[in-house]
Amino acid sequence: SIMGVLDGVSSEAVVVHQERCAKVRNRNVDCLKCAAACTSGCISLEDGELVIDASKCVGCGTCATVCPTCALESLNPSDAELKAACLRAVRGDEVVIACSQMEAALGDWLVPGAAAFVVCAGRVDESLLAGLAAEGVGRVTVLCGDCDHGAQRHGRDTAELVAETARQVLATWGDDLEVVVTDVPPASILAEGADEAAADQMAADQAGADAAADQATADQAAEGAEGAQQ
């Protein structure tokens, strides 16, 4: 049964509240938002049944963000833990939330305690943003890495959708919370000299890429010359 299949997704990262799931309550409901947003492809519909491959789950929480009935609850971290982490990271009236790719990329360039961290930017939901606005936060910057080819490739789309929805909802309450989804870290979370170090690293990466391209061109030319001689 679908309820039995949903039991399989409950883990240390995600818990399922079957009684809230529209698909569990009514098999004819056309709702697969969790599967469509799943960043690792662990949720799918096969032969008319919802199938979960727990071995593929990366614990990003994007499925919980998009579920319209809150049937999926992320525990990696929990809502309360994430909000608390965000409030500890407030600088002025801004909170920076960085995905795991950005955390890894920035490494020692990050100022300790200057950002809250999630596996994927898709973990940030409207309730978190509303809660931060209620605490007086004026700007939330969501740092999203290059996930076009990674396991979290749907995370940025979800984060941008959530940001737009939160802006609209909060505007009706007269709150002008600014929410920005970007891959450019603000200076407030970077250690001194990080900008120069990042520029040097980018230059080195580009030089390496250029050298590899030149070598590939040379190899192709050599192969062409050898073929002509034969």
Disulfide bonds with the S-S distance in Angstrom:
none
